[in-house]
Amino acid sequence: MLHIVAQNYRARSHPASAPAMRAATIPPAVVKQRAMPKSPLISAHQRPAIRSRGGAWPVIVLLALAPLWLLGIFDRGLWTPDEPREADIAWRMSQQTDHAIPHLADAPFLEKPPLTYWLSAAATTLFGDSAGMARLPNLLYAVIVALAIGTLAFDMAGRGAAVIAALAAGSALLAYRVAIWLAPDAALLAGCAVALLGTYRGYTASSHVRKLSGYTLMHAGAAFGFMAKSAPGWLVPALVLGIAAGARVGGNAVRASGAGGDTRARPLHGTSHRLGCRA
């Protein structure tokens, strides 16, 4: 106690040495507590090590969501108004010789691209013509959405965020309805999820190889979504990239204007100081 009082007395007597004395008297534990908290986001160079420790989360997510998907996709008939029409188009696609253009009631159906009808036709050809088999590709779409959104959250914030995000993407009411419904929306959602994952990885990558792989994944997901339901497949990643680029440009402009404001303020501050001293 007397030692601390003596140090305080010397600090008041010699102000120049006071900061060094204060720094010397602060315990290391207090300095560690005052350190800035770490960001929850994971930097690009940390991802490989963290991925090696969190590889079990996809199994947890798939086991948790599998009953919902299996019940909604295979344990019911065709629901109006969309599913009977989509099932008829898929069945005709499996029967016709020209698979480039879908047909509805022997008339070309040009409202949507043919990807989902190709996959549903292949499923009914291999496993039989039934409502459940026509929706078999929906199981693949649902798995892609959950794993893509979970991987995106894992890259950003780790294993816990991956599980929560994947479960939410697979069980939220609107997303679940899209996943089990016989319509191109399920494939579009899968393509958009993959495109978002690739956009994030390409935009935040630190090396050219990672940027290339990320943006390649983005284009693959966007192409899949485009072949499912046309323009919305490209719209989602394009909007995300546009917003991110605009935010970066705006941030740079704000920082530049702030730096310019500081340099302009210094002469004014010095002039006012000198005028005050003359007065």
C-alpha positions in Angstrom: 0.0 0.0 0.0 2.8 2.4 0.9 4.6 1.5 -2.3 1.5 2.6 -4.4 1.2 5.9 -2.4 4.9 6.6 -3.1 4.5 5.9 -6.8 1.5 8.3 -6.9 3.5 11.0 -5.1 6.3 10.7 -7.6 3.9 10.8 -10.5 2.4 14.1 -9.3 5.9 15.5 -8.7 7.2 14.5 -12.1 4.3 14.6 -14.6 6.5 13.7 -17.6 7.1 10.2 -16.1 3.5 9.7 -15.0 2.3 7.8 -18.1 5.1 5.3 -17.9 4.4 4.7 -14.2 0.7 4.2 -14.8 1.4 1.7 -17.6 3.8 -0.1 -15.3 1.4 -0.4 -12.4 -1.5 -1.8 -14.5 -1.7 -5.6 -14.0 -1.5 -7.7 -17.2 -4.9 -9.2 -16.5 -6.5 -5.7 -16.6 -4.8 -4.9 -19.9 -6.1 -8.2 -21.4 -9.6 -7.4 -20.2 -9.4 -3.9 -21.8 -8.3 -5.3 -25.2 -10.7 -4.8 -28.0 -13.1 -7.8 -28.6 -12.5 -10.0 -31.6 -14.7 -9.7 -34.5 -17.2 -12.5 -34.9 -16.5 -12.7 -38.7 -13.8 -15.1 -39.8 -11.0 -13.8 -42.0 -10.0 -15.5 -45.2 -6.7 -17.0 -43.9 -8.5 -18.5 -40.9 -11.1 -20.4 -42.8 -9.1 -23.6 -43.7 -8.2 -24.3 -40.1 -11.7 -23.6 -38.8 -13.3 -25.8 -41.6 -11.2 -28.7 -40.4 -12.7 -28.4 -36.9 -16.4 -28.0 -37.9 -17.0 -30.7 -40.5 -19.8 -32.5 -38.6 -22.4 -29.7 -38.8 -23.9 -30.8 -42.3 -24.7 -34.2 -40.8 -26.6 -32.7 -37.9 -28.5 -30.4 -40.2 -29.5 -33.1 -42.7 -30.6 -35.5 -40.0 -32.7 -32.8 -38.4 -34.4 -31.7 -41.7 -34.8 -35.1 -43.4 -38.2 -35.9 -41.8 -39.7 -32.6 -42.8 -38.5 -33.0 -46.4 -39.4 -36.6 -46.8 -42.9 -36.1 -45.4 -43.6 -33.0 -47.5 -42.2 -34.3 -50.7 -43.3 -37.9 -50.9 -46.3 -38.4 -48.5 -49.0 -36.5 -50.5 -50.6 -36.2 -54.0 -50.5 -33.3 -56.4 -51.8 -30.0 -55.0 -53.6 -27.4 -57.0 -53.2 -24.9 -58.6 -49.6 -25.4 -59.8 -48.5 -29.0 -59.2 -50.9 -30.8 -61.7 -49.7 -28.5 -64.5 -46.1 -29.0 -63.6 -46.5 -32.7 -63.4 -48.1 -32.9 -66.8 -45.3 -30.9 -68.4 -42.7 -33.2 -66.7 -44.6 -36.3 -67.9 -44.8 -35.0 -71.5 -41.1 -34.1 -71.3 -40.4 -37.8 -70.5 -42.5 -38.9 -73.5 -41.5 -36.5 -76.2 -38.5 -36.9 -78.5 -37.6 -33.2 -78.6 -36.5 -32.3 -75.1 -35.5 -28.7 -75.8 -39.0 -27.2 -75.4 -41.5 -28.2 -72.7 -45.0 -28.8 -73.8 -48.3 -28.4 -72.0 -51.3 -30.2 -73.5 -49.4 -30.6 -76.8 -48.6 -26.9 -77.0 -45.2 -25.4 -76.5 -44.8 -24.0 -73.0 -42.3 -21.1 -73.2 -42.9 -19.4 -69.9 -40.1 -21.1 -68.1 -36.7 -22.7 -68.9 -36.7 -26.5 -69.2 -34.2 -27.5 -66.4 -36.7 -28.6 -63.7 -38.8 -30.5 -66.3 -35.7 -32.3 -67.5 -34.9 -33.4 -63.9 -38.5 -34.4 -63.0 -38.8 -36.3 -66.3 -35.6 -38.2 -65.6 -36.9 -39.1 -62.1 -40.3 -40.4 -63.3 -38.6 -42.3 -66.1 -36.2 -44.1 -63.7 -38.4 -44.6 -60.7 -42.0 -44.6 -62.0 -44.7 -42.0 -62.8 -46.0 -40.8 -59.5 -46.4 -37.5 -57.7 -43.6 -38.3 -55.3 -41.1 -39.3 -58.0 -41.9 -36.1 -60.0 -40.9 -34.2 -56.8 -37.8 -36.3 -56.2 -35.4 -33.5 -57.5 -36.9 -31.2 -54.9 -35.1 -33.2 -52.2 -31.8 -32.4 -54.0 -32.8 -28.7 -54.2 -33.6 -28.6 -50.5 -30.3 -30.2 -49.5 -28.4 -27.7 -51.7 -30.2 -24.7 -50.1 -29.5 -25.9 -46.5 -25.9 -26.7 -47.1 -25.1 -23.6 -49.2 -26.7 -21.2 -46.6 -25.0 -23.2 -43.8 -21.6 -23.0 -45.5 -22.1 -19.2 -46.0 -22.8 -18.7 -42.3 -19.9 -21.1 -41.4 -17.5 -19.0 -43.5 -18.8 -15.8 -41.8 -19.2 -16.8 -38.1 -18.3 -20.5 -37.5 -20.1 -23.8 -36.7 -22.9 -22.5 -34.4 -24.0 -20.0 -37.0 -23.9 -22.6 -39.7 -26.3 -24.9 -37.9 -28.7 -22.2 -37.0 -28.7 -20.7 -40.5 -29.1 -24.1 -42.3 -31.9 -25.2 -40.0 -33.7 -21.8 -40.6 -33.2 -22.1 -44.3 -34.7 -25.6 -44.4 -37.6 -25.2 -41.9 -38.8 -21.6 -42.3 -42.5 -21.7 -43.5 -42.0 -20.0 -46.9 -38.7 -21.7 -47.7 -40.2 -25.1 -46.7 -43.3 -24.5 -48.9 -41.0 -23.7 -51.9 -38.8 -26.8 -51.2 -41.6 -29.3 -51.2 -43.7 -27.7 -54.1 -43.5 -29.1 -57.6 -42.5 -25.9 -59.3 -39.3 -24.2 -60.6 -39.0 -22.0 -57.5 -37.3 -24.7 -55.6 -34.5 -25.0 -58.2 -34.3 -21.2 -58.4 -33.8 -21.0 -54.6 -31.0 -23.6 -54.8 -29.2 -21.7 -57.5 -29.5 -18.4 -55.7 -28.2 -20.0 -52.5 -25.1 -21.3 -54.3 -24.6 -18.0 -56.1 -24.7 -16.1 -52.8 -22.1 -18.4 -51.3 -19.8 -18.0 -54.3 -20.3 -14.2 -54.3 -19.2 -14.0 -50.6 -16.2 -16.2 -51.1 -15.1 -14.4 -54.2 -15.6 -10.9 -52.8 -13.8 -11.6 -49.5 -11.0 -13.9 -50.8 -7.4 -12.8 -50.3 -5.8 -14.6 -53.2 -6.6 -14.7 -56.9 -7.1 -18.5 -56.9 -9.8 -18.2 -54.1 -11.4 -15.3 -55.9 -11.6 -17.3 -59.1 -13.1 -20.4 -57.4 -15.6 -18.2 -55.5 -16.8 -16.3 -58.6 -16.9 -19.6 -60.6 -19.2 -21.0 -57.9 -21.3 -17.8 -58.1 -21.7 -18.1 -61.9 -22.5 -21.8 -61.7 -25.3 -21.1 -59.1 -26.6 -18.2 -61.2 -26.7 -20.3 -64.3 -28.6 -23.1 -62.5 -31.1 -20.5 -61.2 -31.4 -19.0 -64.7 -32.1 -22.4 -66.3 -34.8 -22.9 -63.6 -36.7 -19.6 -63.8 -34.8 -17.3 -66.1 -33.6 -13.8 -65.0 -34.0 -14.0 -61.2 -31.2 -16.5 -61.2 -28.7 -13.7 -62.1 -30.6 -10.9 -60.4 -29.8 -12.0 -56.8 -25.9 -12.2 -57.1 -25.9 -9.1 -59.2 -27.8 -7.1 -56.6 -25.5 -8.3 -53.8 -22.3 -7.4 -55.8 -23.8 -4.0 -56.7 -24.7 -3.2 -53.1 -21.2 -4.4 -51.8 -19.4 -2.3 -54.5 -21.5 0.7 -53.7 -20.9 0.4 -50.0 -17.1 0.1 -50.6 -17.1 3.2 -52.9 -19.2 5.1 -50.4 -17.0 4.2 -47.5 -13.8 5.2 -49.4 -15.5 8.6 -50.3 -16.4 9.2 -46.7 -12.9 8.3 -45.4 -11.4 10.6 -48.1 -13.6 13.5 -47.3 -12.9 13.0 -43.6 -9.2 13.1 -44.2 -9.5 16.2 -46.3 -11.6 17.9 -43.6 -8.9 17.2 -41.1 -6.1 18.7 -43.2 -8.2 21.8 -44.0 -9.1 22.3 -40.3 -5.5 22.4 -39.1 -4.6 25.9 -40.6 -7.8 27.4 -39.3 -7.1 26.0 -35.9 -3.6 27.4 -35.9 -4.8 30.8 -37.1 -7.5 31.0 -34.4 -4.9 30.0 -31.8 -2.5 32.8 -33.0 -5.3 35.4 -33.0 -6.2 34.4 -29.5 -2.6 34.8 -28.3 -2.3 38.3 -29.9 -5.5 39.4 -28.3 
